[in-house]
Amino acid sequence: MKKEQKHSDSTSPEEFETFPAAMPLALVEYVKYSPGSIVSRTLFNTDKGNLTLFAFDKGQNLSEHTAPFNAYIQVLDGESEILIDRKPHKVKTGEMILMPANIPHAVKAISKFKMLLTMIKSA
C-alpha cells in the first residue's frame, strides 16, 4: 500500500493514499532518499488541504513559485534553505516555517533533507 513517486506538480487519485487512522508512524521513515532526486509522497489529500512528505537529495530544489494557500514546512531530517519573498531562512531538523499564501517561495536542500508539507486551503 505504500507509494512513492518522483516529484511532480499534479497528483491523481491513484498516486496518493489516505493517512491511516489510529496508527503511529515515524514520518521520517515514510519516504526514502533517491540520489539526485526529490521524492514526494502524498499522505492525505482533500479539498480542505493536504499532507505531503518530501525527501530531497543534497543540492536539489524546488524553484520559486507561489501557492494560493498557506503552506507549512516541518523539517524531519537534515537542513534546508527556504526563500520566502526572496529572503533566505535556514530550517533544520525539528523546526518549522510558514510560507504565506501568494508570497513567492523556494526550497533548496543544504544537505539531504526530509520535510512534511502541510497545505491548508481556506474558503
C-alpha positions as CSV (number, residue, x, y, z in Angstrom):
1,M,0.0,0.0,0.0
2,K,3.0,2.3,0.4
3,K,3.5,4.5,-2.7
4,E,6.4,6.8,-3.5
5,Q,6.8,9.0,-6.6
6,K,9.3,11.3,-8.1
7,H,8.2,14.9,-7.6
8,S,5.5,16.2,-10.0
9,D,3.1,19.1,-9.9
10,S,0.0,17.0,-10.2
11,T,-1.4,14.2,-8.1
12,S,-4.0,11.8,-9.4
13,P,-6.1,9.7,-7.0
14,E,-4.1,6.6,-7.6
15,E,-0.8,8.4,-6.7
16,F,-1.7,9.1,-3.0
17,E,-3.0,7.2,-0.1
18,T,-5.1,8.4,2.8
19,F,-3.1,8.7,6.0
20,P,-4.0,5.7,8.1
21,A,-6.1,6.4,11.3
22,A,-5.0,5.2,14.7
23,M,-1.6,4.0,13.5
24,P,1.6,5.7,14.8
25,L,4.1,6.3,12.1
26,A,7.7,7.5,12.0
27,L,7.3,10.1,9.3
28,V,11.0,10.4,8.7
29,E,11.0,6.7,7.5
30,Y,7.8,7.0,5.4
31,V,9.7,8.5,2.4
32,K,13.2,7.4,1.1
33,Y,16.0,9.4,-0.4
34,S,16.9,8.8,-4.0
35,P,20.3,10.0,-5.4
36,G,20.0,13.3,-7.4
37,S,16.2,13.4,-6.9
38,I,13.3,14.8,-5.0
39,V,10.8,12.1,-3.9
40,S,7.3,13.0,-2.8
41,R,4.6,11.0,-1.1
42,T,1.1,12.4,-0.6
43,L,-0.4,11.1,2.7
44,F,-3.7,13.0,2.8
45,N,-5.4,15.0,0.1
46,T,-8.9,16.6,0.3
47,D,-10.5,19.8,-0.9
48,K,-9.6,21.3,2.5
49,G,-5.9,20.6,2.4
50,N,-3.1,18.0,2.1
51,L,-0.1,16.4,3.8
52,T,2.9,15.6,1.6
53,L,6.2,14.1,2.6
54,F,9.3,15.0,0.6
55,A,12.9,13.7,0.6
56,F,15.5,15.9,-1.2
57,D,18.9,14.8,-2.1
58,K,21.6,17.4,-1.3
59,G,21.5,20.3,-3.7
60,Q,18.0,19.5,-5.1
61,N,15.5,22.3,-5.1
62,L,12.0,23.5,-5.9
63,S,12.2,26.7,-7.9
64,E,10.5,29.9,-6.8
65,H,6.7,29.7,-7.1
66,T,3.6,30.9,-5.3
67,A,0.6,29.0,-3.8
68,P,-2.9,30.4,-3.2
69,F,-2.9,28.9,0.4
70,N,-0.7,29.0,3.4
71,A,1.9,26.2,3.4
72,Y,3.8,24.9,6.4
73,I,7.2,23.1,6.2
74,Q,8.2,20.9,9.1
75,V,11.8,19.6,8.7
76,L,12.0,15.9,9.7
77,D,15.7,15.4,8.8
78,G,18.6,17.5,7.6
79,E,18.7,21.2,6.7
80,S,17.2,23.4,4.0
81,E,17.2,26.9,2.9
82,I,13.7,28.3,2.3
83,L,13.4,31.5,0.4
84,I,10.3,33.5,1.3
85,D,9.8,36.7,-0.7
86,R,13.5,36.2,-1.7
87,K,14.7,36.2,1.9
88,P,16.7,33.1,2.9
89,H,15.7,31.1,6.1
90,K,17.7,28.1,7.2
91,V,15.5,25.5,8.7
92,K,16.8,22.2,10.3
93,T,15.5,19.0,11.9
94,G,12.7,19.7,14.3
95,E,12.0,23.2,13.0
96,M,9.0,24.5,11.1
97,I,8.3,27.6,8.9
98,L,5.2,29.1,7.4
99,M,5.2,30.1,3.7
100,P,2.3,32.6,3.4
101,A,-0.2,32.4,0.6
102,N,0.6,34.3,-2.6
103,I,4.1,35.1,-1.5
104,P,6.9,33.7,-3.7
105,H,8.9,30.9,-2.1
106,A,11.5,28.3,-3.0
107,V,13.1,25.3,-1.3
108,K,16.8,24.2,-1.5
109,A,18.4,21.2,0.2
110,I,21.6,22.3,2.0
111,S,22.0,18.6,3.0
112,K,19.9,15.6,2.3
113,F,16.6,16.6,4.0
114,K,13.1,15.4,4.5
115,M,10.1,17.6,5.2
116,L,6.4,17.3,5.8
117,L,4.4,19.9,3.8
118,T,1.0,20.8,5.2
119,M,-1.2,23.0,3.0
120,I,-4.4,24.3,4.4
121,K,-6.9,25.5,1.9
122,S,-9.3,28.2,3.2
123,A,-12.6,29.3,1.7
